[in-house]
Amino acid sequence: MKSHARVVVIGGGVVGCSVLYHLTKAGWKDVVLLEREQLTHGSTWHAAGGFHTLNGDPNVAKLQGYTIGLYDELEKISGESCGLHRSGGLMLADTHDRMDWLKMAHARARYLGLETEILSAKEAKQMMPLLEDKYFVGAMLDKADGNLDPYGTTHAYAKSAKIGGAEIYLKTKVEELKQRADGGWDVVTNQGTIVAEHVVNCGGLWAREVGRMVGLELPVLAMEHMYLVTDEMPEVVAFNKERGHELPHAIDFKSEIYMRQERSGMVLGTYERAGVPWSPKQTSWDFGAELLEPDLDRIAPSLAIGYKHFPAMAKAGIKKIINGPFTFSPDGNPLVGPVQGLSNYWVACAVMAGFSQGGGVGLALSQWMVNGDPGFDVWGMDVARYGEWATRSYTNEKVRENYSRRFRIRFPNEELPAARPQQTTTIYDLMVKNGAVMGDSWGLETPLWFAPKGVKRKDIFSFRRSNDFEHVKAECVGVRNAVGVTEIANFAKYEFTGAGAEAYLNRLMTNVMPKIGRLVLTPMLNEGGKLIGDFTIAKAAENRFVMWGSSQAQIYHMRWFEQHLPKDGSVTIRRYDMNLVGLSIAGPKARDVLQALTDEDVSNATFKFMDHRSMDIASVPAMVNRVTYTGDLGYEIWVAPEYQRRLYLSLLDAGKPHGMIHFGMRALLALRLEKNFPTWYRELRPIYGPFEAGMDRFIRLDKPDFIGKAQAVEEHASGGTLRRVSFTVQAKDADVLGDEPISYKGKVVGWVTSGGYGHFVDRSLAQGYVPKEFAGDLGMGAFEIELMGEQVKATIIPEPLFDPEGKKMRG
Ligand SMILES: Cc1cc2nc3c(=O)[nH]c(=O)nc-3n(C[C@H](O)[C@H](O)[C@H](O)COP(=O)(O)OP(=O)(O)OC[C@H]3O[C@@H](n4cnc5c(N)ncnc54)[C@H](O)[C@@H]3O)c2cc1C
């Protein structure tokens, strides 16, 4: 075995082999894979081998498309067969809601350039005669679906990697990882030690254990999974003979089964509701290429429905039943990337669909390692999307929930109940008493909307406008006309201190740091000049800055901040997490409410828009920012958690004479749409440049330097290719949500990033990206957006419909 390598990949499943191959493809040849047994001897060998492009996150869907397109290349390079069957697949809806969901998926596929088709139940039966069309209302055909041989495919990756210069050592178990002073690793194995610059955890079923070697508890858990293989079926033989090709794959949402042809019979697998975790605490190192005891009773409810929907299956003999474990993260997407707080430790695990996602994961991770950037928007699978609240038992509950819902649709307003409430603030119970309907925001219970007295605190799930509509409207109108209060504890908050803090922030951010007592809004760019953050920063004192950003991205951002810290110790970063919590008041009466709670002068002359002050509010020591995301006059008040209850109760008291109402996150997001404000994760992501996103006024090209400046200068000169635009939409009973295609003169040219109803301006609104050459067409209905299978007219609004001159927030 070698003594040194640039990269050691731990694990020879499909994911490790893909990472290894892609590293060689990206130009790193001194790379090694260590496998404790034989290749595929984790979850890979017994996979059913199905692949598809569909994913709830369009950026992950794109990477799935890449994976599926890769197999021909692998066969060519390696000379190994992947055993490909490109049969296409049907997703079958038994209700109109499920059909709405398929229509949304189809619309999204159109802008991703994926080939899907909406079919009637009769047309689906034509393609897949095993189904009883009376049980279905329609289907979506995805031509890219198919299946392959897991063993052959993994070996095709491995051989291609070896041809590219990689080495693979079998029967080599990594037992210990010791960090070296130079940031690299001593990789201690049962065959000796290799010194590596980087290690990649592709441990699959043992990813948790390989994480624990460096003190990391990854949110990943294996579930048992069963599929049946039938004997030869005369219906299948007849179909093949008559049509000259295989049956397509099928997914039946109702029974939660998937099926595909296997020789002259079928494979039928289930994601049953009563799924069972496997090795919930610790995976035994003795587990090998083994199967688990099948439990037909557990999948009987799914089979009963499946057999009714596909009667030929009920008559077929069962040749074998496979029960094997494979891993999931809490949301079902992979965990990929560098781990915050560790140097040169990378993960590529929790890949539940290795044959749909393995290629994309390998490509993204290798580019990240080699170029410092994944080259795609990989947020949906970034390991940094979880915080410390994603504990082992949280993961257990969420993974079981996710497994049981694998083929269930999620409504846009549906909050999933498992593992909640995980984190609550001290005013949680009071807000609930005041009618709050809570949602999960990065593990924290956060108010979505407030049910008035006598109204049930419950969402009715729908793709269309639902029961919260009129109440969110009342909240929006209440804010705009008087004043509202909401909790904003879920924002990310950081403190930067030290003699080097200002210079450091000026280098990281595109805007210039403010004077003491002032705030700035600022994007942050990566080296490629793309948006990787959007923050509000206050200069609280000399050498002390407080910053607010997106809650979901705080580990992602911390990773970046730490990577760029000066080595001289002149900057210290603190993530406040829940040690700083906040309430926001917004609306024309907000100043009156604030003034009633302090003896300091908060008039417009002394406490201006974008001012930041430390002061007592209701005797509570607070930091107050004169800013609000609603676009009104407003304040954010930040306090230590032990003061939040008093602050909240005092605000309610002081607000009473002014008709103060509660408002939740749904109203906040609707109000910001009326101001054309973008939001991180929807409009602001690493696929967009700052000028494309319309962030011009926060990009100080006159500053000496900042990360991404050269690219920003270039984008400014060329104008980039896209433009973020806001629309009014001629919607009827449903509003756009995000990811719908935007057409111009009948051709898909862009996509929606977010949408909703602007309750105060009384219009359905959307934001999205279109090529810059179309962004100037302000003609009525110049664009169309696909909404629930219908093309609805959309018109660009260059100015916000609410307070276009920003007089209210400044007044
Ligand atoms: C019944 C079943 C059906 C499935 N059907 C499909 C399907 O149709 N389509 C699909 O895409 N996916 C399917 N899957 C899921 C698929 O198997 C996984 O997505 C895939 O196997 C994940 O691969 P991996 O490389 O991450 O993990 P693994 O295959 O578990 O590989 C991890 C490897 O790391 C090695 N390793 C771990 N720790 C160490 C160490 N310390 N030192 C050295 N080596 C180590 C292990 O020996 C193992 O070989 C199915 C899974 C099951 C169980």
The ligand as a MOL file (V3000), in Angstrom:
LIG
                    3D

  0  0  0     0  0            999 V3000
M  V30 BEGIN CTAB
M  V30 COUNTS 53 58 0 0 0
M  V30 BEGIN ATOM
M  V30 1 C -33.0490 -3.2750 -1.1230 0
M  V30 2 C -32.4620 -2.0330 -1.7120 0
M  V30 3 C -32.8980 -1.5480 -2.9350 0
M  V30 4 C -32.3510 -0.4050 -3.4780 0
M  V30 5 N -32.7720 0.0180 -4.6940 0
M  V30 6 C -32.1920 1.1050 -5.2690 0
M  V30 7 C -32.5470 1.5210 -6.5540 0
M  V30 8 O -33.3890 0.9340 -7.2030 0
M  V30 9 N -31.9260 2.6160 -7.0740 0
M  V30 10 C -30.9840 3.3090 -6.3890 0
M  V30 11 O -30.4480 4.2890 -6.9160 0
M  V30 12 N -30.6260 2.9440 -5.1480 0
M  V30 13 C -31.2000 1.8510 -4.5800 0
M  V30 14 N -30.8210 1.4740 -3.3190 0
M  V30 15 C -29.9130 2.3510 -2.5740 0
M  V30 16 C -28.4740 2.1770 -2.9720 0
M  V30 17 O -28.1080 0.8860 -2.6690 0
M  V30 18 C -27.6240 3.1960 -2.2410 0
M  V30 19 O -27.9960 4.4820 -2.6650 0
M  V30 20 C -26.1350 3.0160 -2.5020 0
M  V30 21 O -25.7530 1.7070 -2.2640 0
M  V30 22 C -25.3000 3.9420 -1.6340 0
M  V30 23 O -23.9600 3.6770 -1.8980 0
M  V30 24 P -22.7840 4.1260 -0.9510 0
M  V30 25 O -21.5500 3.9620 -1.7240 0
M  V30 26 O -23.0780 5.4370 -0.3730 0
M  V30 27 O -22.8310 3.1410 0.3040 0
M  V30 28 P -22.4140 1.6160 0.5060 0
M  V30 29 O -22.8270 0.7970 -0.6410 0
M  V30 30 O -22.9120 1.2220 1.8500 0
M  V30 31 O -20.8500 1.6500 0.4790 0
M  V30 32 C -20.0450 2.0250 1.5630 0
M  V30 33 C -18.7720 1.2130 1.4800 0
M  V30 34 O -17.8530 1.7250 2.4130 0
M  V30 35 C -17.1240 0.6730 2.9850 0
M  V30 36 N -16.6130 1.1590 4.2580 0
M  V30 37 C -17.3090 1.6730 5.2940 0
M  V30 38 N -16.5090 2.0080 6.3030 0
M  V30 39 C -15.2670 1.7170 5.9110 0
M  V30 40 C -14.0080 1.8250 6.5470 0
M  V30 41 N -13.8830 2.2770 7.7940 0
M  V30 42 N -12.9210 1.4390 5.8640 0
M  V30 43 C -13.0180 0.9710 4.6080 0
M  V30 44 N -14.2020 0.8160 3.9680 0
M  V30 45 C -15.3030 1.1780 4.6270 0
M  V30 46 C -18.1540 -0.4200 3.1070 0
M  V30 47 O -17.5790 -1.7010 3.1950 0
M  V30 48 C -18.9660 -0.2350 1.8340 0
M  V30 49 O -18.5150 -1.0240 0.7670 0
M  V30 50 C -31.3500 0.3100 -2.7700 0
M  V30 51 C -30.9020 -0.1900 -1.5580 0
M  V30 52 C -31.4470 -1.3420 -1.0290 0
M  V30 53 C -30.9370 -1.8260 0.2820 0
M  V30 END ATOM
M  V30 BEGIN BOND
M  V30 1 1 1 2
M  V30 2 1 2 3
M  V30 3 2 2 52
M  V30 4 2 3 4
M  V30 5 1 4 5
M  V30 6 1 4 50
M  V30 7 2 5 6
M  V30 8 1 6 7
M  V30 9 1 6 13
M  V30 10 2 7 8
M  V30 11 1 7 9
M  V30 12 1 9 10
M  V30 13 2 10 11
M  V30 14 1 10 12
M  V30 15 2 12 13
M  V30 16 1 13 14
M  V30 17 1 14 15
M  V30 18 1 14 50
M  V30 19 1 15 16
M  V30 20 1 16 17
M  V30 21 1 16 18
M  V30 22 1 18 19
M  V30 23 1 18 20
M  V30 24 1 20 21
M  V30 25 1 20 22
M  V30 26 1 22 23
M  V30 27 1 23 24
M  V30 28 2 24 25
M  V30 29 1 24 26
M  V30 30 1 24 27
M  V30 31 1 27 28
M  V30 32 2 28 29
M  V30 33 1 28 30
M  V30 34 1 28 31
M  V30 35 1 31 32
M  V30 36 1 32 33
M  V30 37 1 33 34
M  V30 38 1 33 48
M  V30 39 1 34 35
M  V30 40 1 35 36
M  V30 41 1 35 46
M  V30 42 1 36 37
M  V30 43 1 36 45
M  V30 44 2 37 38
M  V30 45 1 38 39
M  V30 46 1 39 40
M  V30 47 2 39 45
M  V30 48 1 40 41
M  V30 49 2 40 42
M  V30 50 1 42 43
M  V30 51 2 43 44
M  V30 52 1 44 45
M  V30 53 1 46 47
M  V30 54 1 46 48
M  V30 55 1 48 49
M  V30 56 2 50 51
M  V30 57 1 51 52
M  V30 58 1 52 53
M  V30 END BOND
M  V30 END CTAB
M  END
